[in-house]
Amino acid sequence: MQQEIDVDIHPVYPISWRASALNGLLRGTTKPISALLLRHEIGMGLVVRLMALGERLPLPPPAHVSIVKEDTTPSCSEWVRAGDDLDESKVLLYFHGGAYFFCSPATHRPITWRLSAAARRPVLAVDYRQGPVHALSESLADALGAYQGLLDQGYEPADILLAGDSAGGHLTLATLLALRDRGLPLPAAAICLSPWADLSDSRRTVNRWVDPMLPASRVDWLARRWTAGLDRRDPLVSPVFGDYTGLPPLMVVTGSTEVLRDEGRRVARKARGAGVKVTYEEWRRMPHVFAILADVVPEARLVFGHIQRFLDAVAASSGTPVSSGTPVSSPVPEPVPAGESPVLSVAADPPQPSLAGQGSDSAAA
């Protein structure tokens, strides 16, 4: 069973025309706009207002998906359920991305409802405090508080999953490390989509020019901004420097051309070096947090089938019965419109030396 969790997976598929078109669109719009605006607070404010429109842009979830605001706090946290046949004794706690200053649970519904289907349980998407008003420590406090709140409601740690994307992936890793260091019970597993895991003074050079979405210089600028006055190599600030001993199984998903790719690789290597089982997936030519594009990109829809298989393997390795249910995404090629390249089934490779069994923190080539 270990081989089913501790693997590197490099999906094999022809790039769909939708993914190619979207990469071009991102390169011509999102990347230059970010490079222009992410230089001062006025620009950040404009980004927040632009992204607020994103709450209205994604296609509405299917009719079987319910969205209920969390009623125990004044925040915009929300419960997402993909159907009525979920295991209500279990839960997935989700931390959205957005560079720690924009986005919300509402913008990330294309991910959260599909995660609910993949995990066969409700998802609690947390509306944690963000900059520039709030500090990283306050975001982490909200994440820890949300986890403690689930324990207080009677959820067993073994029935809780953590997940997050980008800055939310950072928050997922920091939460795991903080829970372990405080001697608190840990969740069953965690999933990080394109985690932003290094906020240190390291300058990003990998994929600096080929990333279709993120300007590396602006990621560096944001990292400096959020870590002013902090030890930037503190594991709760830059989880790539953490000791992962004792953490539950991890799944890390990245795109091959994104500027944060090697941060996911380094997390996988550090965790494996500490004895943690890690599924590392690197999807060819997929942009940052491509799972959020599942409404339009076929490759993004397939990743949720991979998440489901990871969670089933975790459950089987712990002796927990695997819940029955219709897979959220099939490994068999999906029917596609005429003229569109099909997305093929994937090939799983054994763990590579570049990711496993190395103690250095240097980025993999």
URBEL-V902122 format. One record per pair of residues at least 12 apart in sequence whose C-alpha atoms are under 7 Angstrom apart, sorted by the first residue. I is the first residue (numbers start at 0). J is the second residue. D is the distance in Angstrom with one decimal. If there is no record, write none. Layout:
# URBEL-V902122
I_J_D + I_J_D
This chain:
# URBEL-V902122
0_316_6.0 + 3_312_6.3 + 4_276_6.1 + 4_277_6.2 + 4_278_5.5 + 4_309_6.4 + 4_312_6.3 + 4_313_7.0 + 5_276_4.8 + 5_277_4.7 + 5_278_5.2 + 6_277_6.6 + 6_278_5.0 + 6_279_6.4 + 6_348_6.7 + 6_349_5.5 + 6_350_5.0 + 7_278_5.9 + 7_279_4.8 + 7_280_5.8 + 7_347_6.5 + 7_348_5.5 + 7_349_6.0 + 7_350_5.1 + 7_351_6.9 + 8_279_6.2 + 8_280_4.7 + 8_281_6.5 + 8_346_6.7 + 8_347_4.6 + 8_348_5.5 + 9_280_5.8 + 9_281_5.3 + 9_282_6.0 + 9_346_6.6 + 9_347_6.5 + 10_282_5.9 + 10_345_4.5 + 10_346_5.7 + 11_343_6.6 + 11_344_6.9 + 11_345_5.2 + 11_346_6.3 + 12_342_5.3 + 12_343_4.9 + 13_340_6.4 + 13_342_6.3 + 15_339_6.3 + 15_340_5.2 + 15_341_7.0 + 16_339_6.3 + 16_340_7.0 + 17_296_5.8 + 18_296_5.8 + 22_211_5.7 + 22_286_7.0 + 25_211_5.9 + 25_212_5.4 + 26_211_4.5 + 26_212_5.7 + 29_212_6.0 + 30_211_6.8 + 30_212_4.8 + 30_213_5.6 + 30_214_5.9 + 34_214_6.0 + 34_217_6.2 + 37_217_6.1 + 47_101_5.4 + 50_102_6.5 + 53_106_5.9 + 54_105_5.6 + 54_106_4.7 + 58_294_6.9 + 63_81_6.1 + 63_82_5.1 + 64_80_5.5 + 64_81_4.3 + 64_82_5.6 + 64_112_6.8 + 65_79_5.8 + 65_80_5.2 + 65_81_6.6 + 66_78_5.8 + 66_79_4.8 + 66_80_6.7 + 67_79_6.6 + 74_126_6.2 + 75_126_5.5 + 76_104_6.5 + 76_124_5.6 + 76_125_4.6 + 76_126_4.6 + 77_104_6.9 + 77_123_5.8 + 77_124_5.4 + 77_125_6.8 + 78_121_6.7 + 78_122_5.6 + 78_123_4.6 + 78_124_6.4 + 79_111_6.7 + 79_112_5.9 + 79_115_7.0 + 79_121_5.8 + 79_122_5.1 + 79_123_6.4 + 80_112_6.4 + 80_115_5.9 + 80_121_4.9 + 80_122_6.5 + 81_112_5.5 + 81_115_5.5 + 81_116_5.4 + 85_119_5.2 + 85_120_4.8 + 85_121_6.8 + 86_119_6.3 + 86_120_5.0 + 87_120_6.2 + 87_121_6.6 + 88_154_6.7 + 89_120_5.8 + 89_154_6.8 + 89_158_4.8 + 89_159_6.0 + 90_120_5.5 + 90_121_5.2 + 90_122_5.8 + 90_158_6.5 + 90_159_5.2 + 90_160_6.5 + 91_120_6.9 + 91_121_6.4 + 91_122_4.7 + 91_123_6.2 + 91_159_5.7 + 91_160_4.5 + 91_161_5.7 + 92_122_5.9 + 92_123_5.0 + 92_124_6.1 + 92_160_6.1 + 92_161_4.9 + 92_162_6.3 + 93_122_6.7 + 93_123_6.0 + 93_124_4.6 + 93_125_6.1 + 93_161_6.0 + 93_162_4.9 + 93_163_5.4 + 94_124_6.1 + 94_125_5.7 + 94_162_6.4 + 94_163_4.5 + 94_164_7.0 + 94_167_4.6 + 94_170_7.0 + 95_107_6.5 + 95_163_5.6 + 95_164_5.8 + 95_167_4.8 + 96_163_6.9 + 96_164_5.0 + 96_165_4.9 + 96_166_4.6 + 96_167_4.5 + 97_166_6.1 + 98_166_5.2 + 99_129_5.2 + 99_130_5.8 + 99_166_6.0 + 100_129_5.1 + 100_130_4.8 + 100_131_6.4 + 103_126_6.3 + 104_124_5.5 + 104_125_6.6 + 104_126_6.2 + 107_291_6.7 + 109_291_5.6 + 109_293_6.6 + 109_294_6.9 + 110_290_6.4 + 110_291_5.4 + 113_303_6.8 + 114_303_6.9 + 116_327_6.0 + 117_303_6.3 + 117_304_6.9 + 117_306_6.7 + 117_307_4.8 + 117_326_6.9 + 117_327_5.5 + 118_307_6.2 + 118_310_6.9 + 127_141_5.6 + 127_142_6.8 + 128_141_7.0 + 135_225_6.9 + 139_170_6.5 + 139_174_6.6 + 142_174_6.7 + 143_174_6.4 + 156_184_6.2 + 156_185_5.9 + 156_186_4.8 + 156_187_6.6 + 157_186_5.5 + 157_187_4.7 + 158_187_6.5 + 159_186_5.1 + 159_187_6.0 + 160_186_5.6 + 160_187_5.7 + 160_188_5.4 + 160_189_5.7 + 161_188_6.6 + 161_189_4.6 + 161_190_6.4 + 162_189_5.4 + 162_190_4.5 + 162_191_5.8 + 163_190_6.6 + 163_191_5.3 + 163_192_6.2 + 164_191_5.7 + 164_192_4.4 + 164_193_5.8 + 164_194_5.8 + 164_288_6.5 + 165_192_6.3 + 165_193_5.1 + 165_194_4.3 + 165_195_4.9 + 165_288_6.9 + 166_194_6.4 + 166_195_5.4 + 168_191_4.8 + 168_192_6.2 + 168_193_7.0 + 168_194_4.3 + 168_195_6.4 + 169_194_5.6 + 169_195_5.3 + 169_196_5.2 + 169_238_7.0 + 172_238_6.4 + 173_235_4.9 + 173_238_6.2 + 186_247_7.0 + 187_247_6.0 + 188_247_5.1 + 188_248_5.0 + 188_249_5.9 + 189_248_6.6 + 189_249_5.0 + 189_250_6.4 + 190_249_5.8 + 190_250_4.7 + 190_251_6.1 + 191_250_6.1 + 191_251_4.9 + 191_252_6.3 + 192_251_6.0 + 192_252_4.9 + 192_253_6.3 + 192_288_5.9 + 193_252_5.8 + 193_253_4.7 + 193_259_6.7 + 193_260_6.9 + 193_263_6.6 + 193_287_6.2 + 193_288_5.5 + 194_263_6.0 + 195_259_6.4 + 195_262_6.8 + 196_237_5.5 + 196_238_5.3 + 196_239_5.6 + 196_262_5.7 + 197_237_4.5 + 197_238_6.5 + 197_239_5.8 + 197_262_6.5 + 198_222_4.9 + 198_231_6.2 + 198_236_6.5 + 198_237_5.1 + 199_231_4.6 + 199_232_5.7 + 199_237_6.3 + 202_219_6.8 + 203_215_6.1 + 205_258_6.0 + 206_256_5.7 + 206_257_6.0 + 206_258_4.9 + 207_258_5.8 + 209_256_6.0 + 210_256_5.2 + 210_257_4.6 + 210_258_5.7 + 211_286_6.5 + 212_286_6.6 + 212_287_6.9 + 213_258_6.8 + 215_258_6.5 + 239_262_7.0 + 239_265_6.3 + 239_266_5.4 + 243_269_6.9 + 243_270_5.1 + 243_273_5.6 + 244_273_4.9 + 244_274_6.6 + 244_275_7.0 + 246_275_6.4 + 247_275_6.6 + 248_275_5.9 + 248_276_4.9 + 248_277_5.8 + 249_276_6.5 + 249_277_4.8 + 249_278_6.3 + 250_277_5.7 + 250_278_4.6 + 250_279_5.9 + 251_263_6.3 + 251_278_6.3 + 251_279_4.9 + 251_280_6.2 + 252_279_6.1 + 252_280_4.7 + 252_281_6.0 + 253_280_6.3 + 253_281_4.9 + 253_282_6.3 + 254_281_5.4 + 254_282_4.7 + 254_283_6.0 + 254_284_6.1 + 254_285_4.6 + 254_286_5.7 + 254_287_6.3 + 255_281_5.7 + 255_282_5.7 + 255_283_5.0 + 255_284_5.5 + 255_285_6.5 + 256_284_5.5 + 256_285_6.8 + 256_286_6.9 + 257_286_5.9 + 257_287_5.8 + 261_362_5.7 + 261_363_6.5 + 264_354_6.4 + 264_363_6.9 + 265_360_6.6 + 265_362_6.2 + 267_279_6.6 + 267_354_6.4 + 268_354_4.6 + 268_355_5.1 + 268_356_6.9 + 268_357_6.6 + 269_358_6.9 + 271_355_5.8 + 271_356_6.7 + 272_355_6.5 + 272_356_5.3 + 272_357_6.4 + 272_358_6.5 + 290_302_6.9 + 298_342_6.6 + 300_328_6.7 + 301_328_5.4 + 303_327_6.5 + 303_328_6.1 + 304_326_6.6 + 304_327_5.7 + 304_328_4.3 + 304_329_6.0 + 304_330_7.0 + 330_344_5.1 + 331_343_6.9 + 331_344_5.5 + 332_344_6.0
